[in-house]
Amino acid sequence: MKKLTNLIGMMAAYVFALGLPNEARAADANPPERMTYQGYLVDGNGDPLGSVVDPSDSSQRVSAPANYDVVFRIYNIKSGGTTGNILWAEQQTVTVDKGYFSVLLGEGVPSANGDPNGDLSAVFARSDASDRFIGITVGGLGGADLEIAPRLRLVASPFTFLAAYARQ
């Protein structure tokens, strides 16, 4: 009997939880102010961050997840430029495991040096929106905070194709 009561309680909680997102996050005409981004980070020697040499086989590396302060910047220029070319930026503490990381841009805090930070969607609502590049700066590597080169071009996703169709 106790097992049945627990099962009914769990099912009720599950049904209740399923109902909440639909109520709280109804669809609207606005794009989400978040963007997924995944990457692979290595140090100056080409070794993946968040890994260490395998003690049993020095030719291999094993997982050793580590947190890094990372600044993500979106530019309207592939390389160089001035602070005026920075359209949006934020800082996040990112967990890197064997080089791999995944973040949700838009959930960080403004960068320490006052880069522009606002609605992420506004960066892509300009007439030159096809030229957007992401710059990544990992704090504390090699004694200086240098941006990883080259910046990577941001390209379309299925959601953006739908938005472009809607403009017609």
ChimeraX attribute file (.defattr): number of C-alpha atoms within 10 A of each C-alpha:
attribute: neighborCount
match mode: 1-to-1
recipient: residues
	/A:1	6
	/A:2	7
	/A:3	8
	/A:4	9
	/A:5	10
	/A:6	11
	/A:7	12
	/A:8	12
	/A:9	11
	/A:10	12
	/A:11	12
	/A:12	12
	/A:13	12
	/A:14	11
	/A:15	10
	/A:16	11
	/A:17	11
	/A:18	11
	/A:19	11
	/A:20	10
	/A:21	10
	/A:22	10
	/A:23	9
	/A:24	8
	/A:25	8
	/A:26	7
	/A:27	10
	/A:28	7
	/A:29	5
	/A:30	7
	/A:31	12
	/A:32	12
	/A:33	14
	/A:34	14
	/A:35	12
	/A:36	9
	/A:37	12
	/A:38	9
	/A:39	11
	/A:40	13
	/A:41	19
	/A:42	15
	/A:43	13
	/A:44	9
	/A:45	6
	/A:46	9
	/A:47	15
	/A:48	20
	/A:49	23
	/A:50	23
	/A:51	19
	/A:52	16
	/A:53	14
	/A:54	12
	/A:55	10
	/A:56	8
	/A:57	9
	/A:58	9
	/A:59	8
	/A:60	11
	/A:61	17
	/A:62	15
	/A:63	16
	/A:64	14
	/A:65	17
	/A:66	15
	/A:67	13
	/A:68	17
	/A:69	14
	/A:70	21
	/A:71	23
	/A:72	21
	/A:73	24
	/A:74	24
	/A:75	27
	/A:76	20
	/A:77	17
	/A:78	18
	/A:79	14
	/A:80	9
	/A:81	11
	/A:82	9
	/A:83	11
	/A:84	10
	/A:85	15
	/A:86	21
	/A:87	21
	/A:88	23
	/A:89	27
	/A:90	22
	/A:91	22
	/A:92	21
	/A:93	16
	/A:94	17
	/A:95	18
	/A:96	23
	/A:97	20
	/A:98	20
	/A:99	21
	/A:100	16
	/A:101	17
	/A:102	14
	/A:103	17
	/A:104	13
	/A:105	19
	/A:106	22
	/A:107	13
	/A:108	18
	/A:109	14
	/A:110	19
	/A:111	18
	/A:112	10
	/A:113	7
	/A:114	10
	/A:115	16
	/A:116	17
	/A:117	18
	/A:118	15
	/A:119	13
	/A:120	19
	/A:121	16
	/A:122	12
	/A:123	18
	/A:124	15
	/A:125	10
	/A:126	9
	/A:127	7
	/A:128	10
	/A:129	12
	/A:130	14
	/A:131	14
	/A:132	21
	/A:133	21
	/A:134	21
	/A:135	21
	/A:136	23
	/A:137	18
	/A:138	22
	/A:139	17
	/A:140	12
	/A:141	12
	/A:142	10
	/A:143	7
	/A:144	10
	/A:145	14
	/A:146	13
	/A:147	16
	/A:148	13
	/A:149	11
	/A:150	12
	/A:151	19
	/A:152	16
	/A:153	17
	/A:154	15
	/A:155	10
	/A:156	9
	/A:157	8
	/A:158	7
	/A:159	9
	/A:160	13
	/A:161	10
	/A:162	10
	/A:163	11
	/A:164	9
	/A:165	8
	/A:166	8
	/A:167	6
	/A:168	5
